[in-house]
Amino acid sequence: MERCGAFGLRLFWAIVCFGCCTTWLEISFGQTTQLADSTSTSMSTANRLYTMQLEHVLGTSGELQVHAPDNEIAEQVERRVMEEIERLAAIYSQYDSASELRQWLASTGQPSMVSPELRDLLRQSERWIAASRGAFHPAVAELTAVWQAAAERQEPPTERQLEHAVSLCRTVSWQWSSDGRVSRLSDVNLDFNALAKGVIIDRAVERVRGEFPAVSSLLLNIGGDLRVIGTHAKTVAIADPHADAENDAPLAYLQLVDRAMATSGNYRRGVQIGGQSYSHILNPQTGQPCDHLVSATVLAREAATADVLATILSVLSIDDGLELAGSLSDVDCLLVDSTGKQYASAKWHRYEVAKTLAGRPAVRTVQVAAANGGAQSNDDRVAVKDAFPVGQELLIELELNRPDGGRGYRRPYVAVWVEDEKGFPVRTIALWLQTTGPGPRWHRDLRRWYRGDEMRLLVDDTDLIDTISSATRPAGKYKLVWDGLDDLEQPLAAGKYTLFLEAAREHGTYQLIRYPFELNGKPFGKSLDGNVEIKTASLKFRPATKQPAK
């Protein structure tokens, strides 16, 4: 029974995996967050959960979960959310020269009448500049430019360069006139990304709330920043900054109702200078990268508050950050320092839930696997000590192709697993699916993975949906790790195996990549040929980020 429990946990992690979110989210049988639903009204009881996984939403991955009466309404909600995101991106984008923000930034010295949306962003920025005492400032863009230039020439920035950029972060960058117009006071670079994504999430969610009364609950997750509204509790995981592959176990689980959540961290982005990594999070008051924390997670009523505070707390000292969070209404936080030590606000723990798999078919899955041979498929071979390189893990990196048609497309279904020489699936590393209510189970399009009875029984008539809050990743790019164990938590024997990467798009293409390899104690690496769905994939061994779970 103890082994069964371990297997069920790994199996769950594999299925939960896709870093941001579906019948997947962040086996080693999954990762990211298991969603538990509780219903308080007859309407919400009648509604079904529909989950959509998206790519290239504001430059990252997205997830939408909707409790709706039927698929038609769920798809209407998806369209409305994407319309609102696109509308607001045309206002707030830092990268689109035609956006209202970029047009305003180019209007130095000219009073402008801006849209209500841009006015709101500027006003919120002013409040957070004051509340953070300068730990948040859009002029940090000047510092970002200094450090990016330093990375290009591979020399640290000079003290003079940093002092000049810091001085710009202490100036007033815009001014309001009595008639409501706003003027840029200088040509200082400004970056509102620490706030804008949260503002967009809030506005998109509120639009659904106002237009779709039949929707009982909704979760919108963009790049790890998310907001939950409605009657259903959602269990969301926080990515472990020291082990952030999609199928790594999370740092913690939280259960949220009508809450927003955002995580900022230095573990996925930054610059390299002379072989040293520097955080992309910069202190506007010193000009230096912030490396005392590796992760800051914030809970708040609104996504904008959680979003900007996650950055602010990454800049402030731990004591000052906890003090600021404690002074704000309905705000809680969890900070993780560079050694892995955690610091939580006073009421943080009321949201935490135990790392259990209540309601999961874990034991049944193990029984099915055992009945069909399970890991015993290796029993007729003589195990060789250290068949898997000692102290190593296999890093699998893949990038999903971006289909024609622009932003906001649904991600394909993906399975990554290992089969032994007899073709028996010994370890499922990732299974990324979507749920669209009753009807066809689209994971059946993953033809090879689905063919095995034990795999099919694992997912049929089962919803394994998860969501994770993490530092933002580039759209379509994912990391997975494998520790050399099978799905029963046992080391694989030496021998020949095959790694499979399977992708299928609803009403689209089917693709399969396979790579035969041998476990003989020696590390290996390989760049795999891509296809229509998986642009690139690579394998390499690296020091294990964590000891195997016991």
N, C-alpha and C positions, 0 to 999 in steps of 0.2 A: 504493500500500500504506500510505503514511503517513496518507492521508486515511481509508482503511478502518479503520485502528487507532483514529483519533480518533472516527470514527462509532461503532465498536463500544463504546468507552468511554462515550460519551454515552448510547448505547442501553442499555447495562448499567445506568447510573445511573438512567435513567428507570424501568426495571423494578424496580430495587431499592428504589425510593423508598417509604415510607409511614412514615417516621420511626421507627417502633418496630419495622418488622419482617417480612413474608412473602415470597410470591413477589414481595414488594416489599422492604425495610427501609432506614434513614437514611442514565431514564432520565431525569440529567437525561436518559437512557434507561435511572434508579433511585436511591437513596441508601442506605442504611444498611448492612448488613454482609453480605458474602457468606459463606456457610457452606460450608466445605470439610469433607468427611467422610473419616475414615480408620478402617478397621475392623480389629480384632485377633482376633475370634473368629468361628466359623462362624455362631453365633447372630446376631451383629450384622450379618454380611454378608447374612443372609437377611432381616433387618428392613428396612422401608421408612420413609422420612421422611414424617411427617404434621405439617402446620403449621396452627395456628389463630390468627387475629388477633382480638383481643377489645377491647371498649371498656368504659369505666366499671368498671374493675377498680381498686379503692382510689382512685377519683377520677381515673384516668388511663387510658392505653392499655396493653394487655398482649399478649404473644406467647407461645405455647407450641409448642415443637417436640419431637416424640416419635419416636424410632426404635422401631417396634413391628412385630409380625408381621402385623397386619391392622388395618383401620379400626375394627373393633369394640373392640379393646383400646385403640387410640388415643383413641377417644371415651370409654371408661371412665376413662382417665387424665385426660382433660380434665375430666370430671365430678368426679373425686376431687380434683383440684387446686382447682377452683372451690369445692367443698364446704369444703375446708380453709381457703381464703382467707376465705370467708364466716364460718366458725366463729371464726377468729382475729380478723377484723374486729369481731365482736361482743364480743371481749375488749378489743382495743387501740384501738378508734375514739376519736378526740378529738372527733368531731362528733355521734355518736349518744348521746343522753342516757341510753339504756338500757344502754350498754356497761359491762362490768365496770370498766374504767379510769375512766370518768366517775363511776360509782357510788362508787368508792374515793376519787376526788378530792373528792367531796362529803362525805366522812366525817372531816373534820378532828378530830383528837384522839381518835378511836375506834379502838382496835386491831382490825385485821381479819385474818381468815384468807383469803388470796387464792388464786386458782388457781395451779397450777404454771406456767402460761404467763405470767401477770402477774408472778409471783415472778421468773421468768427475765428478763423485761424490766427489772424494777427492779434486779436484781443486775448485769446487763450495764451498765446506766446508771451504776451506782456505779463499776464498773471503768473506764469510759471517762471519767467526770468526773476520776478520779484520774490516769489515764494521760495525759490531755490537759492536765492542770493547769488545768482550768476552761475550756478552749476549747470544750468541750461541756458543756452544762448544761441540763436540761429547763426550768429557770426562765427561760430565754431567752424563753419565752412572754410574760413581763412586758415585755420590750423590744419584742417584736413588737407588742404592744398599744399601746405608746407611739408607735411609728412609724406604725401604722395610723391612730391618732387624729390624728396630725400631718398625715397625707395627707388625711384628711377635712376638716380645717379649713384645709389648704394653708398651714401654717406649720411650720417645723422645730421639733422638740421642744426644750424648754428644758433647760439644763444641770442644773437641779434635778431635772427629771423623769427624765433619764437616770441621774443619780447614784443616785436612789432605786431604780430598776429594777436597776441594776448591783449594788447592795448586796444585793438579794434573790437574785441569782445566786451569792452567796458564802455563803449559808446552807445548812444541812442541811435538806432538805425532808421526809424521812421517817426512821423509826427502827424497827428490828426488835426484837422481844422474844424472850426465851429460848424461848418455845413456838412460835416461827415466825410469829407475827402481826406485822403492820406497821402503823404509825400515821403519819398525816399530821401534821406538826408545825405547819403554818400553812396559811393559805388562799392561798398563793402559786400563781399559775397555772403549770402544768407542761405541757410539750409534748414528747412522745417520738417525734415523726414522723421525726426524723433517724435513728432506730434501728429503729422498729417495722416498716417495710416490708421491710427486710432480714431481720428475724427471721421474718416471715411467709413470705418466699420460701424461706428455709432449711427451715422446717417443712413446707411444701407439697412441696418437692423430696424431702425425706427420707421423707415418707409414701409417695410414689410408689416410691422405692427399696425400701422395705420391703414393699410390697404387690404390686408388679408385676415379678417377676424376669425376665420375658420382654422387658421394655423395656431395650434396650441403652444408650440415651442419652436425655437430656432436657435441654432448655433452657427456662427460665422467665424471661421478661423482663417486668417491671412498671415502666412509666414510665422505662425506661432503666437500671434496676438489675436485674441478672440473675445467674443461676447456671447453670453447665453441669456435668452429671455424666455418667459413662459412658465408653464407649470411642471415641466420635467426637469429633474435633477440630472446633471451631467457630470460624470467622473472624468476628470482631466488629469493627465500626467505631466510632470515637469521633467524635461530632458536632463540627464546627468551631464554636466559640463565636462567631466573627465572621461566619459564614455558615451559619446553622442551619436553613434551609429544608429540607423533606424531600428535595428533589432536589439540594441542594448536595453537593459532594464532601466526604467526611469528612476529619478531621484525620489519622487513622492507622488501620491495620488491625492487629488482634492475633489470634493463634491460641490458643485456650484449650482445655484439657482439665482437667476437674475443678477449675474455678476459678470464682470469683465476681467481678463487676465492677460498679462504680457510679460515676456521674459527678454532681458537683454544680457548679452554675454560676449566675451572676447574669444570664444573657442571656435568660431566658424569664419571669422573675418579678421583682417588686420593687414599689416605690411611686413615684409622681410627686408632687413638691412644688415648686411654683413653676417648672414646666418642667424640673426636674432629676430625673433618675432615681436612685433609691437601691436598693441591693441588698437582697433579702429575707434574706440571710445576715448575721446580726448577731453581733458579738463580745461575749460575755457579760462580758468583763473591762473593756470600754471603753464599751459601749453603741452603738458606731458601726457603720454598715454596712461590710461587707468588700468593698472594690473593687480591691484590689491584684491579685487573681486573677479571671479570668473563667471558669475551668474547672479542676476538680480531678478526676482519674480515678484510681481505686484498684483494684488487683487483690489478692484475698485468697482464702483457702480457703473462707470462708463469706460469704454476702451481708450478714449483719448487720455483720461487720467492715468490709467494703468500703463499706457504706452510711454508717455513722457516721464512718468515717475520711474519706470524701469531704467531709463537712461540716467536720470538725475541721481538715483541711488547708486548707480555704477560709478558715478563721479565722486560723490560725497564720501567721507570716512564712514566706517560702519556705524559708529556711535551717532554721528550727525544724521545719517540716513534713517536709522531706527527712530531717532527723535522726530524727524520730519514726518515719517509715516504715522507715528503715534499722534501727531498733532492734527492730522487730517481725518475728517469723518469718513467712515466706511472704507478705510484703506488698511490693508495688511500686506506684509512682505516677507520674503525669505531670501536671505543673502548667503552666498557661498564664497568663501575666500579662496585664495590660491592654494591653500593646503587641503581644501575640502571641508573645512569646518563650517557649520551652518549657524546662522543667526536669524531668529524669527521674531516678528513683532508679537506683542502680547496676546493677540487674539487669533493669530495664524492657525493654531492647532485645532480650532473649532471646525475648520474646513477639511482637515486631513481625514482620510479614510484608510483602513488597513489594506495592505497589499495582498488581498485575497482574491480568489477567482470564484466567489459565490455565484451560483447560477450557471457556471460554465460546464460544458460537457467533458471536463478533463478526465475523470475516471473512466467514463465510457470510451473515450478515445484510446486510452491505454489498453483497455480490454480488447477493443477491436484490433489494435495493432498486434497485441500478443497472439490473438486468435489467428492472425494471418501470417505469423512468423516473426513480426516485430524485428527488434534488433537481433533476434536470434538468427537472422539470415547470415550473420558473420560467424556463427558458432562452429561451422565446419572448417574454419581456417585457424591456423595457429597464430595467436596474437604475438606481435613483435613489440617489445618495449619501445616506447617513444616513437611510435609510427608517425605521430604528428609532431612537428618541431617543438621542442620544449620551450615553454615560456613565450610562445608565439601565438598569433591569431592570423587568420587569413582575411585580409581586407579586400572586399569586393566593391569597387566603385563603378557606378553606371550613370549614364545621362540619357534621359528620354528625349526622343526627337520631338521637335516642335512642328506640328503639321501646318500646312498652309491655312491661312485664315486668321492669323493674328492672335490676340490675347484671349485668355479665359476659356481654353478648351478643356474638355474632360480628359483625365489621365487614363491610359490604358490599364487593363488588369494585368498584373505581373506576378509570376511565381518564380522563386529562386530556390533550388533544392539540390541535394546530392543523392545519387543512386549508386548502389554497389554493382559489382561485376555482373550480377544476375538480373539487374534492372529493378531491384527493390529500392524504394525511396527510404533512405536511412536518416535523412535530416532535411527538414524543410526550414530554410533560412528566412524566407520572406514570402508572404502571400498578401498581395495588395488588391483588394476588391472594392466593390461598391454595392450598396443595397438600394433598390428602387421599389420597395414594397412587394406586394404579391406578384406572382408571375415568374417568368424565366429566371433562373439563378445563373447570372452571367459568368460566374466562375467556371461553368461548364465549357466555356470557350477556351479555357486553359486545358487543352485536350490531353496532353501527356500527364500533367500533374493530376488531373481529375480522374484519370483512368483507374487508379488504385482504389480498392474498396475502402481501405482505412483512411485515405485522403478524402474521398467523397463523403463518407459518413461523418467526417469531422465537420464539414461545412454545410451539408444539406439541412435545411430547416433550422439553421442556426445563425443568429446575428452576432457577429464579433466585430463591434464597431468601436474605434478608439480615437481619441484626440489628444494632441500634445502641445504644450507650450514650450517653445525653445527659441534660441537665437535664430534670426532669419537666415535661410540658406538661399543660394541662387536657384532659380526655377529649374526643375527637371533634374537636378543633380542630387544623387543619394549615395550614402555609404552603408554597407552591411559588413558584419564580421561573423566569422565562424571559428569556433574554438576546438574543432576536431572531435566533438562529441556527437553521438547520435541523439535521436529524439527520446531515448530512455536515459539520457545523461551518462551514457557509458562511452569510453574511448573507442573509436573505431580501430579495428585491426589493420595491420599493414595490408596493402593490396591495391587493386585497381578500382577506380571510381570515376564517375562522370558528374560534372557540375552542369546543371541546366538553368538557363534563363529564358523563360517563356513569357510572351506578351501577346495580348489580344485586345483589340479595340471593338467596343460595341458597334455593330454595323460597319466594321472596318477590317483591318488586316489581322492576320495571325502570323507570329514570328517565333522561331525557336533557335536559341544558341546553345550549343553543347561543347563542353571542353573535357576530354578524358585526361585523367591525371593519376599518379600513383602516390600513395602514402608510404613513404619509406624513411621518414625522419629527416628528410632534406627539404628545405624551403624552395619554393619555385615562384615564378612570376610570369605573367602573360598579359598581353594586350589582345583582346578579342575583337574580331571583325563585327561591326555594327550592322544594323538593318533598318528597315522603315520605321520601327517603333523604338528600338534601343540604339541611340546614336553611337555611343561608345561604352565599352566595358573593359575593366582591367582587374587583374588579380595580383596581389603581392602579400608576402608575409611581413609582419611587423611585431614589435614587442606587445604582448597582451596588455590592454588597458586595465583589465580587472582579472582577478582570479576566477576560475569557473565557479558557478553557483553550486552550492552543495544541497 
